């Protein structure tokens, strides 16, 4: 039971940090297209 509670708390902390930090960084757009080599595998 204790392990389940610790896992839930850890996931909650990770999601909280990701939610808080996710909106603060400004989005960077790709300016130059990258040429992809075609491979027939």
Helices and strands as residue ranges (DSSP letters): H 2-22
